[in-house]
Protein backbone atom coordinates (compact mmCIF):
# COMPACT_ATOMS: atom_id res chain seq x y z
CA UNK A 1 0.00 0.00 0.00
CA UNK A 2 1.44 3.39 -0.98
CA UNK A 3 1.86 6.30 1.41
CA UNK A 4 -0.98 8.19 -0.28
CA UNK A 5 -3.31 5.18 0.05
CA UNK A 6 -2.45 4.88 3.76
CA UNK A 7 -3.00 8.61 4.22
CA UNK A 8 -6.42 8.37 2.60
CA UNK A 9 -7.42 5.28 4.57
CA UNK A 10 -6.28 6.53 7.98
CA UNK A 11 -6.76 10.27 7.74
CA UNK A 12 -9.03 10.98 4.77
CA UNK A 13 -6.15 12.06 2.55
CA UNK A 14 -4.84 15.60 2.14
CA UNK A 15 -7.31 18.37 3.02
CA UNK A 16 -6.15 20.56 0.14
CA UNK A 17 -4.42 18.24 -2.32
CA UNK A 18 -1.78 20.06 -4.29
CA UNK A 19 0.89 17.94 -5.88
CA UNK A 20 4.33 19.50 -5.63
CA UNK A 21 6.02 16.96 -7.86
CA UNK A 22 4.93 14.30 -10.31
CA UNK A 23 5.61 11.33 -8.02
CA UNK A 24 2.79 10.20 -5.71
CA UNK A 25 4.94 9.71 -2.64
CA UNK A 26 5.23 11.27 0.82
CA UNK A 27 6.86 14.40 -0.57
CA UNK A 28 4.07 14.97 -3.10
CA UNK A 29 1.54 16.42 -0.70
CA UNK A 30 2.15 19.18 1.82
CA UNK A 31 -0.11 20.39 4.58
CA UNK A 32 -2.77 18.97 6.83
CA UNK A 33 -4.87 15.88 6.41
CA UNK A 34 -8.62 15.94 6.06
CA UNK A 35 -8.79 14.50 9.60
CA UNK A 36 -6.76 17.46 10.91
CA UNK A 37 -9.01 19.87 9.01
CA UNK A 38 -12.18 18.34 10.45
CA UNK A 39 -10.70 18.45 13.98
CA UNK A 40 -9.75 22.09 13.50
CA UNK A 41 -13.29 22.89 12.37
CA UNK A 42 -14.68 21.20 15.49
CA UNK A 43 -12.28 23.30 17.59
CA UNK A 44 -13.37 26.42 15.72
CA UNK A 45 -17.01 25.64 16.46
CA UNK A 46 -16.21 25.14 20.13
CA UNK A 47 -14.45 28.52 20.30
CA UNK A 48 -17.34 30.19 18.45
CA UNK A 49 -19.75 28.87 21.10
CA UNK A 50 -17.71 30.85 23.67
CA UNK A 51 -18.27 28.18 26.30
CA UNK A 52 -14.96 28.02 28.12
CA UNK A 53 -16.18 26.59 31.42
CA UNK A 54 -13.76 24.07 32.89
CA UNK A 55 -15.53 21.14 34.58
CA UNK A 56 -15.14 21.05 38.33
CA UNK A 57 -12.19 18.98 39.44
CA UNK A 58 -10.25 19.38 36.18
CA UNK A 59 -7.23 21.53 35.51
CA UNK A 60 -7.22 23.66 32.34
CA UNK A 61 -4.63 21.24 30.89
CA UNK A 62 -6.81 18.19 31.58
CA UNK A 63 -9.79 19.93 30.01
CA UNK A 64 -7.74 20.96 26.97
CA UNK A 65 -6.37 17.45 26.46
CA UNK A 66 -9.81 15.91 26.81
CA UNK A 67 -11.32 18.37 24.34
CA UNK A 68 -8.55 17.83 21.78
CA UNK A 69 -9.16 14.08 21.90
CA UNK A 70 -12.90 14.74 21.47
CA UNK A 71 -12.27 16.96 18.40
CA UNK A 72 -10.36 14.13 16.75
CA UNK A 73 -13.11 11.68 17.67
CA UNK A 74 -15.57 13.98 15.90
CA UNK A 75 -13.21 14.18 12.93
CA UNK A 76 -13.01 10.38 12.81
CA UNK A 77 -16.82 10.19 12.90
CA UNK A 78 -17.01 12.69 10.01
CA UNK A 79 -14.55 10.61 7.97
CA UNK A 80 -16.56 7.47 8.70
CA UNK A 81 -19.83 9.16 7.68
CA UNK A 82 -18.12 10.42 4.54
CA UNK A 83 -17.15 6.85 3.61
CA UNK A 84 -20.71 5.62 4.18
CA UNK A 85 -22.29 8.28 1.92
Buried (B, 14 or more C-beta within 10 A) or exposed (E): EEEBEEBBEEBBBBBEEEEEEEEEEEEBBEEBBBBBBBBBBBBEEBEEEEEEEEEEEEEEEEBEEEEEEBBBEBBBEBBEEEEEE
